[in-house]
Amino acid sequence: MKKLIICIGLTCLWSCSSGSQNTESDEFEATEEETAFEEYVNSLTPVPLPFTTHSMEGELPVFSPKFNKEAFAQYKNQYAEAPVGILFKNDASVAIMHYGAGEFGSVPTIVTYDWEGHKLDSLMPYEKSALDLGYEAVEYVTFQDDHTFFVADSVKRWTINEDGSDIVKGTLQLTTDTVWYEIEEGGQIKKINKPSEL
């Protein structure tokens, strides 16, 4: 009789143990699914700040050569070819720089996400850059370590002659401008006034 009770007790313990293992396995799988984006972010390298590049530079530096390619395909911006690296991250969001192909080389894009991988905001900083008859524009973007960055441009314009074949000498007009942005804690990218301390 005692042997029978012991056998029943061991069977119950084994059943409970198996059920507990299944629950732990299910919880582990759910955790893996929830942290897929975090694993992607962990495959990226922070961009050393401050960091400056410009629209005529050619190829951007490779800061994240071992990025998770499958995850990148899932979370990338539409025209991105690869991630450059992490610009900043906090408990609410993360900002990642991607690059895509442009006329004169790599074109950066800033994309912000929440920690579930949902896109919050994005910005392509180059809006004026081009080379054409009568028009030359270069833009420089500098990322700071305080979640701000600015785009400084230099634009040259000339009058074109009547047959459209050349510029008219002596008609050069040069303009410059600087636009400041801030990546907010919640992931929004906003234009701001030039910081007063600069």
N, C-alpha and C positions, 0 to 999 in steps of 0.2 A: 504493500500500500504506500509506504514511504517512497519507494522507488518511483511509483506512478505519479505521485505529487511532485517529486523533483523533476521528472521528465516534462510534466505539464508546465511547471514554472520556467524551465529552461526554454521551452518552445515559445512561451509568451515573451520572455526577454529577447529572444532572437527576432521575433516578429516586430517588437517595439523598436529594437535596434535598427532593423532594416528600414522601417518606416522613417525613423529619424535620419538615416543616411540619405534616403530619397529626398526628404525635405531640404537637407543641407545642399544636395546636388542641385535641386531646383532653384534654391536661393542663389547659389553660385552662378548658375547660368543667367539668372535675371540680372545679377550684379555685373556680369561681363557685358551684357547687352546695354545696360545703362552707362557703362564707362567706355564704350567704343570710341566716342569722340575724344575723351580724355586720353585714351591710348594713342590716338592720332596726334594730339597736341604734344604728348611726351616723346614722339618720334621727331619733333622739330627742335631746332636750336634757336635760342634768343638772338635777335639782331643786336650787335654791339652798338650802343648808343653813346653819344650822338652819331648819326649815320646820314651821309649826304650822297645823293646821286643826281644825275641830270639826264635830260631827254636825248642827248647826243652821245652818251657814254658808251653805248653798245650793250654788252652783257652785264647783268647784275652779278654780284658775288654769290657764290653758292655757300650758304650758311647751314643748310640742312640736307646734306647729301644722302642721308640714310632715312629719309622720310618714308612713311608707310604709304606705298603707291595705291593700294586698294582703297584705303581710307581717304586719300587725297581725291580720288575719282568721285567719291561719294560727297565730299564736303567742299570741293573747290568752287571758286567763282567760275562763271560761264566760260570766259576766254582764257583762263589760267592754264599755263603749261607745267608749272611746278611751284611749290612754296619757297619763298626766300627764308622766312623764319618768323619767330614770334616778336611782335613789337611791345606788347605788354599783356599782362593778365592779372585778374583779381578774382574774388569769390563769385562775382556776377557774370563776368565776360572775359573774352580773350580776343586780342587783335592780331591778325596774321597778315603778313605781306605775301602776296602771290606775284608772279610775273607772267606776262604774255608777250607775244611777238608784236613788235611795232616796226614802223618804217626804218628807224635808225637803230634798232636793237631792242632790248628788253624793256617792257613798260610795266611799272609796278601798279598794283591795286591793293588797297587796304580793305580787308573784310573783317567785320567783328561778328562774334558768335556768342550765344549763351552756352552753358556747359552741357547742354543736350545736343549741341551741334546745329541749332537753328540760327540762320543768318539774321543779324540784327541791323546791320548797315554796311555800306561799302562806298568807296570813293576811288576814282581814277584821277590822280593829281595833275596829270598833264592835259590841259585843255587848249593850249595855244600852239604847241610845238609843231613846226613844219618848216620846210624849205621849198620855196617856189620863186618864180620870177617876180621880183619886187617885194618879196616877203621872206623874212628869216626870224624865227622865234626859238629860243631855248628856255627851258624851265628847269630850275634846280629845286629839289625837295630835300629838306633837312628834318629828320626825326629827332626829337629831344627825349631826355629821360624822364620828363614830367608829364607824359601823355599828350604833349603838343607837337605839332609840326608845322612848317611853313613852306609855301611854294613861291619862289622868287623868279620872275620872268624878265627876259630882255627881248624886246620886239623891235625889229628894224623894218621900215616900209619905205619904198621908193615909188615914184610915179613911173608908169610904163609909157613908152612912146606910142605914137598913134597906130603904128602897124603891129604893136604888141610883141615886137621882137627883142626889145632890150629896155633897160631902165634909163631914165633921164638923169644924167649926172647932176649932182648938186641938190637932189630932191630928198635925200635921206632924212627920215624922221625916226628918232629913237625914243621908245617909251619903256619904262620899267614899272613893275608893280610887285607887291608882296601880299600874299593872302595867308592868314593864320588859321589853323584848325586845332580843335581839342577832341581827343577821344575820351568821352565821358565814362564814368564808372559803370554805367549801365550799357555801354557799347555804342551809343549814338555818336556820330561824327559831326561836329558843329563848327561853323565859322565863328571865330572870335576876334576881338580887337587885339591889336598888338600888345603883348604883355608890357605893363608899365615899367618893369625893372630893366627892360632892354633899351 
